[in-house]
Amino acid sequence: MNLDLAPEDREFQQEVREFFANSIPEDWKKTVRAGLRLSPENLVAYQRRLAERGWGAPTWPKEYGGTGWTPQQLHIFWSEASAADAPAQFHQGLELIGPIIFTYGSQAQKDFYLPRIISGEDWWCQGYSEPGAGSDLAALRTRADRDGDHYIVNGHKMWTSYAHVADRMFILARTSNEGRRQQGISLMLVDMDTPGIRISPIHTLDEKHHTNEVFLDDVRIPAANVVGEEGMGWNYGKVLLDRERMVAAATAMFLPQTLRAVRAAATRRRTANGLLIDKPEFKAKLAQVEIEAMAVQAMVLRLMADAAAGADSGPRGSMVKLRWSELTQQATALWVEALGPKAQHFAALDDDSVLPEDMPFALKGALYARVTTIYGGSSEIQRNIIARRALGL
């Protein structure tokens, strides 16, 4: 990719910069710098602002309501968003099921769901993982049995992020028993207000409610809600998981937000021997993460160039996901170190003390970051993909 901006790209860069200068409230920025997601309400508000500008689906083709931007324009957009401490857009509808619908879905599905994803009217969640079927997704046991114009679905989904606020969920369910475990699985679209769906929260280390268990008991799903062909869900699911790794690649463009916060905190932090930022050992650790973040961003540019050329990027998406998740953990841990006692969230030993109402953003971000090496395919899975596809092992 040529990084020298043409005059029209410079004009676009200025347009994007002006938009972000006036569109990101200060209270959002504190959350974003910690590598945390905004609340669903704020993410929907952000999505609607982008949609009103015509930028609601930056990676989609124009024919489906997207921007049709070039890789250069996408790089400009994400870079300016990062510089302005803007959030990454919520990806479940926009980057996961949306592209699957416009690639494999029926015309009726495209006409109904795609505009609602772009406008922010629908919030989607992903019903893939199950107890005993996480990294080994082919072991899923949720069943969908045909009953006239509907399927009757029974099963148990696990780690379903934001199911408690979602309007819709896309699930993988077994519609037939074939010889291979990967056969007989279908991809379905589910309205979350359908009778028989029960949601149980899972509280995480950061003391927030992000993820859930979802129980499906005799849930009736119209046959028209099957995406593509029945029994081909495993193939569609693999494409979707590849896209999830690409979402991580795009998110890597936002790493500088946390690193700027680390540097600012270290610049303010006084130690017995002067400012923390002047201590060689801390300065070296921060510089190493900053350099590696730049390297990951360069790999993202390569991915985007491959996509524009229609080339197979091989395992590069897994490579970016692997390094981005590790660097996110390192960056948030450095922020906690830079803040020192101000980042802590522990009660004193006496019985009268109480914790603050909310833990500091840096610690919350560091705790939340632990999951980044698990979701979207664990680091062990990513290394297996790299070993198989890049090294032929």
Summary of the structure (lengths in Angstrom):
residues: 393
radius of gyration: 21.9
end to end distance: 30.3
largest distance: 75.6
contacts: 1256
relative contact order: 0.11
helix: 53%
strand: 15%
